[in-house]
Amino acid sequence: MADLCLRDVAKSYGAVEVLKDIDLDIQTGELIVFVGPSGCGKSTLLRMIAGLERISGGTLEIDGQVMNDVPPAQRGIAMVFQSYALYPHMTVRENMAFALRLAKKSRAEIEEAVNNAARILQLDPYLDRLPKALSGGQRQRVAIGRAIVRDPKVYLFDEPLSNLDAALRVATRIEIAQLKESMPDSTMIYVTHDQVEAMTLASRIVVLADKGIAQVGTPLELYHAPRTEFVAQFIGSPAMNLLPGEIVETGEETVVKLKGGTARVAVPTDAGQKGRRVNLGVRPEDFRLAGNGDAGAYTGRVEITEALGEVTLLYFDTGGDNVIAKLPGTRAELRGQQVTLDADPAELHLFADGKSLRPAAG
């Protein structure tokens, strides 16, 4: 469908700088997900690509053509918004055909496009219904269908599942994944604040923070090799634990002295790092109960347990540090107990001055 190239893209509202130095290449067939905290500019960036917001600086190219001053209707882009925005007096068929009628397409072209989109989205039984006779998930599929019939170069999704309840979010997320599988050459950009959507849908995730891009990578790259403490804590739920400590031994493995124990980390450091203050990163799911007599990386009293069935979350009374462990099975008996935790050295992370000490891949 289309390659996108953003170079030094910036956005300001008067003296207020919202985004700066955005450099990003998106290849044909990718599903790119923008994530980040509220106010980081992810929806603004999407709207700049769509042409709904002017670019203050830099260039946006689609298939090698600069699009900065090209009107939205001429960019070959279709956008699905958070709100369905369906015409209530029109049937599903009429809603999906509306943009094609405005474009003066023939009756045969319109019918073929609508029927094809309805087949892809499994909307065939509902083509003659009004929106009020549809569920929330079906209405969102109609909104996606309006984009598909236009056969755009790029599909843009702005938090399309935010208005759905939990069960519908799961079902519709799976439908979007199946849609992408059925359209392997389509280029899609998807904005969400939901980590599950980002991790399960994305070819690559773009994490936005501090007016720019914090890191770009596949979901598992961001999960296993975050470059900063921010990305480490933003990707994954519950967030990664950060335990303050000091490097006491260096080499192929690094030994870190912590307030509640000692940890060996499979991150090489040189002798110059000895005595350096660091934060040890441990994902809640990587914690395990230490054996009897083992020092472990962390010892604390379990304040609260949350039994989720397949796992139990342990919240520790730490006197200031928030520590969460996720253990398999039901472990309600640990509430109020003093517990020592350890973790595989290969799964631990080290951060200094907010940045990872793990060598970059490649």
DAWO-V289309 format. One record per residue. N is the residue number from 1. PHI is phi as a letter, one per 20 degrees, with the letter a starting at -180 (none if undefined). OMEGA is omega in radians with two decimals (999 if undefined). Layout:
n | phi | omega
N | PHI | OMEGA
N | PHI | OMEGA
This chain:
n | phi | omega
1 | none | -3.04
2 | a | 2.94
3 | e | 3.06
4 | d | 3.11
5 | c | 3.07
6 | d | -3.12
7 | c | 3.09
8 | l | -3.10
9 | f | -3.12
10 | c | 3.08
11 | b | 3.09
12 | c | 2.97
13 | d | -3.03
14 | m | -3.13
15 | e | -3.10
16 | e | 3.12
17 | e | -3.10
18 | d | 3.14
19 | c | 3.10
20 | b | 3.01
21 | l | 3.12
22 | e | 3.07
23 | d | -3.05
24 | b | 3.03
25 | d | 3.13
26 | d | -3.07
27 | e | 3.07
28 | g | 3.09
29 | n | 3.12
30 | e | 2.91
31 | d | -3.09
32 | e | 3.13
33 | d | 3.03
34 | e | 3.05
35 | c | 3.12
36 | q | -3.14
37 | f | 3.10
38 | g | 3.12
39 | n | -3.09
40 | e | 3.08
41 | o | -3.08
42 | f | 3.10
43 | f | 3.09
44 | f | 3.12
45 | f | 3.11
46 | f | -3.13
47 | f | 3.05
48 | f | 3.09
49 | f | -3.14
50 | f | -3.08
51 | n | 3.13
52 | e | 3.03
53 | c | 3.11
54 | f | 3.07
55 | e | -3.10
56 | f | -3.14
57 | b | -3.13
58 | n | -3.08
59 | c | 3.00
60 | d | 3.11
61 | d | 2.99
62 | c | -3.06
63 | l | 3.06
64 | n | -3.13
65 | d | 3.12
66 | f | -3.02
67 | d | -3.03
68 | g | -3.05
69 | d | 3.12
70 | e | 3.14
71 | g | -3.11
72 | g | -3.06
73 | f | -3.09
74 | d | -3.10
75 | e | -3.10
76 | m | -3.06
77 | c | 3.01
78 | c | -3.03
79 | c | 3.05
80 | d | -3.04
81 | e | 3.08
82 | f | 3.06
83 | e | -3.13
84 | f | 3.12
85 | l | 3.09
86 | e | 3.05
87 | f | -3.00
88 | f | -3.10
89 | e | 3.14
90 | d | 3.05
91 | f | 3.08
92 | g | -3.14
93 | g | -3.10
94 | f | 3.09
95 | f | -3.09
96 | f | -3.09
97 | e | -2.96
98 | g | -3.11
99 | f | 3.14
100 | f | 3.08
101 | f | 3.10
102 | f | 3.14
103 | e | 3.09
104 | m | 3.06
105 | f | -3.14
106 | f | 3.14
107 | g | -3.12
108 | f | 3.12
109 | f | -3.13
110 | f | -3.11
111 | f | 3.14
112 | f | -3.12
113 | f | -3.12
114 | f | -3.13
115 | f | 3.12
116 | f | 3.12
117 | f | 3.13
118 | f | 3.11
119 | f | -3.13
120 | f | -3.05
121 | e | 3.13
122 | l | 3.13
123 | d | -3.08
124 | g | -3.10
125 | f | -3.00
126 | d | -3.00
127 | f | -3.10
128 | d | 3.09
129 | e | 2.99
130 | e | -3.13
131 | g | -3.10
132 | f | 3.14
133 | e | -3.11
134 | d | 3.01
135 | f | 3.12
136 | g | 3.14
137 | f | 3.10
138 | f | 3.10
139 | f | 3.12
140 | f | 3.08
141 | f | 3.07
142 | f | 3.11
143 | f | 3.08
144 | f | 3.11
145 | f | 3.10
146 | f | 3.09
147 | f | -3.07
148 | f | -3.07
149 | f | -3.13
150 | e | -3.13
151 | l | -3.06
152 | f | 3.02
153 | f | -3.04
154 | c | 3.04
155 | d | 3.09
156 | d | 3.13
157 | c | -3.14
158 | d | -3.13
159 | l | -3.02
160 | f | -3.07
161 | d | -3.03
162 | f | -3.08
163 | e | -3.10
164 | e | 3.08
165 | f | -2.97
166 | g | -3.09
167 | f | 3.14
168 | f | 3.10
169 | f | -3.14
170 | f | -3.10
171 | f | -3.10
172 | f | 3.06
173 | f | 3.10
174 | f | 3.13
175 | f | 3.11
176 | f | 3.09
177 | f | 3.11
178 | f | 3.08
179 | g | 3.13
180 | f | 3.11
181 | f | -3.13
182 | f | -3.14
183 | c | -2.98
184 | f | -3.12
185 | e | -3.13
186 | f | 3.08
187 | d | -3.08
188 | c | 3.03
189 | c | -2.92
190 | c | 3.08
191 | d | 3.09
192 | b | 2.96
193 | d | -3.08
194 | e | -3.09
195 | f | -3.13
196 | f | 3.08
197 | g | -3.11
198 | f | -3.05
199 | f | -3.04
200 | e | -3.06
201 | e | -2.87
202 | f | 2.81
203 | f | 3.03
204 | b | 3.11
205 | d | 3.03
206 | d | 3.12
207 | e | -3.13
208 | d | 3.10
209 | a | 3.08
210 | l | 3.05
211 | m | -3.11
212 | b | -3.14
213 | e | 3.12
214 | e | 3.14
215 | a | 3.06
216 | c | 3.10
217 | a | 3.04
218 | f | 3.13
219 | g | -3.10
220 | f | 3.04
221 | f | 3.14
222 | f | -3.14
223 | f | -3.04
224 | e | -3.06
225 | c | 3.08
226 | f | -3.11
227 | e | -3.09
228 | c | 3.06
229 | f | -3.13
230 | f | -3.13
231 | f | -3.13
232 | g | -3.11
233 | e | -3.12
234 | f | -3.14
235 | e | -3.10
236 | o | -3.14
237 | b | -0.07
238 | f | -3.07
239 | f | 3.08
240 | g | 3.02
241 | f | 3.04
242 | d | -3.08
243 | d | -3.13
244 | f | 3.14
245 | a | -3.10
246 | c | 3.10
247 | f | -3.14
248 | d | 3.05
249 | b | -3.14
250 | c | -3.12
251 | p | 3.13
252 | f | 2.95
253 | d | -3.13
254 | d | 3.10
255 | d | -3.10
256 | d | 3.07
257 | e | -3.10
258 | d | 3.13
259 | f | -3.08
260 | d | -3.14
261 | r | -3.12
262 | c | -3.13
263 | c | 2.98
264 | e | -3.04
265 | c | -3.13
266 | e | 3.07
267 | c | -3.11
268 | f | 3.05
269 | c | 3.14
270 | e | -3.06
271 | f | 3.14
272 | f | 3.14
273 | e | -3.06
274 | f | -3.11
275 | n | -3.11
276 | f | 3.07
277 | f | -3.08
278 | c | 2.95
279 | d | 3.07
280 | e | 3.12
281 | e | 3.12
282 | c | 3.05
283 | f | -3.11
284 | g | -3.11
285 | f | 3.12
286 | e | 3.06
287 | f | 3.03
288 | b | 3.12
289 | f | 3.12
290 | f | 3.10
291 | f | 3.14
292 | g | 3.12
293 | n | 3.12
294 | f | -3.12
295 | f | 3.14
296 | m | 3.14
297 | e | -3.08
298 | b | 3.05
299 | c | 3.13
300 | a | 3.13
301 | e | -3.12
302 | f | -3.12
303 | e | -3.08
304 | c | 2.97
305 | c | 3.05
306 | c | -3.13
307 | e | -3.13
308 | d | -3.13
309 | n | -3.12
310 | f | 3.12
311 | c | 3.03
312 | c | 3.07
313 | e | 3.10
314 | d | 3.10
315 | d | -2.99
316 | d | 3.01
317 | e | -2.95
318 | d | -3.10
319 | m | 3.08
320 | p | 3.13
321 | e | 3.09
322 | e | -3.12
323 | c | 3.12
324 | c | 3.04
325 | c | 3.10
326 | d | -3.09
327 | d | 3.13
328 | f | 3.08
329 | n | -3.13
330 | d | -3.06
331 | c | -3.12
332 | f | -3.10
333 | f | -3.13
334 | e | -3.13
335 | f | -3.13
336 | n | -3.09
337 | e | 3.00
338 | e | -3.01
339 | c | 3.04
340 | d | -3.08
341 | d | 3.07
342 | c | 3.13
343 | b | 3.08
344 | f | -3.14
345 | g | -3.11
346 | f | -3.10
347 | e | -3.09
348 | e | -3.11
349 | c | 3.05
350 | c | 3.12
351 | c | 3.03
352 | c | -3.10
353 | l | 3.08
354 | n | -3.07
355 | d | -3.10
356 | f | 3.04
357 | e | 3.12
358 | f | 3.13
359 | g | 3.14
360 | f | 3.12
361 | f | 3.11
362 | m | 999
